[in-house]
Amino acid sequence: MTYTIQVNVMPLKDLLDPQGKAVLNGLSNLGLKGVGDVRIGKRITLQIEAESEEAARVIADEASKKLLANAVMEYYEIEKV
């Protein structure tokens, strides 16, 4: 069976997010006040052929650890679509 899994990759909360800061400054320059912080990440959608949803999640987790997320600078969350 084919499962659709989304992996959300975000910068660690303790690290500076230069893209987020640039967007925050841009919003401020546009007069949009009240935005306290912006964090920019990636959303990756995988179509995984597996025997079960749990097996698909294991594959997505392995892909995230080995390729999709840099554990030094990012964390990831896996969700089924």
C-alpha positions in Angstrom: 0.0 0.0 0.0 1.1 3.6 -0.6 1.2 6.0 2.3 1.7 9.8 2.1 3.9 11.0 4.8 4.9 14.6 5.4 8.2 15.5 7.1 8.4 19.0 8.6 12.0 20.2 9.1 12.6 23.3 11.2 15.7 25.0 12.6 16.4 24.3 16.3 14.8 26.9 18.5 18.1 27.9 20.1 19.8 28.7 16.7 19.5 31.9 14.8 17.3 31.6 11.7 18.7 34.2 9.2 15.8 33.6 6.7 13.3 34.0 9.4 14.9 37.3 10.6 14.9 38.6 7.0 11.2 37.9 6.6 10.5 39.4 10.1 12.3 42.6 9.0 10.5 42.6 5.7 7.1 42.3 7.5 8.1 45.2 9.7 9.1 47.3 6.7 5.7 46.6 5.2 4.1 48.0 8.3 2.8 44.6 9.5 3.3 44.9 13.3 2.7 42.3 16.0 4.7 39.5 14.5 7.1 38.4 17.2 9.2 35.8 15.5 9.4 34.0 12.1 11.0 30.5 11.6 11.4 29.1 8.1 11.7 25.4 7.5 10.9 22.8 4.9 7.9 20.5 4.3 8.7 17.4 2.4 6.0 15.0 1.2 7.0 11.4 0.6 5.0 8.7 -1.2 6.1 5.5 0.5 5.2 2.0 -0.5 5.1 -0.1 2.7 3.2 -2.9 4.4 1.7 -0.7 7.1 1.5 2.9 8.2 4.0 2.1 11.0 6.5 0.7 8.4 6.1 3.8 6.3 6.8 6.0 9.3 10.0 4.0 10.0 11.1 4.6 6.5 10.3 8.3 6.7 12.2 8.5 10.1 15.3 6.8 8.6 15.2 9.2 5.6 14.9 12.2 7.9 17.8 11.1 10.0 20.1 10.2 7.1 19.2 12.9 4.6 16.3 15.3 5.1 17.3 17.0 8.3 20.7 18.1 9.7 20.5 17.0 13.4 23.1 19.6 14.4 20.9 22.5 13.2 17.4 21.1 12.6 14.6 19.0 14.1 11.9 17.2 12.3 8.4 15.9 12.8 6.6 13.2 10.8 2.9 13.2 10.1 0.6 11.1 7.9 -1.5 12.9 5.4 
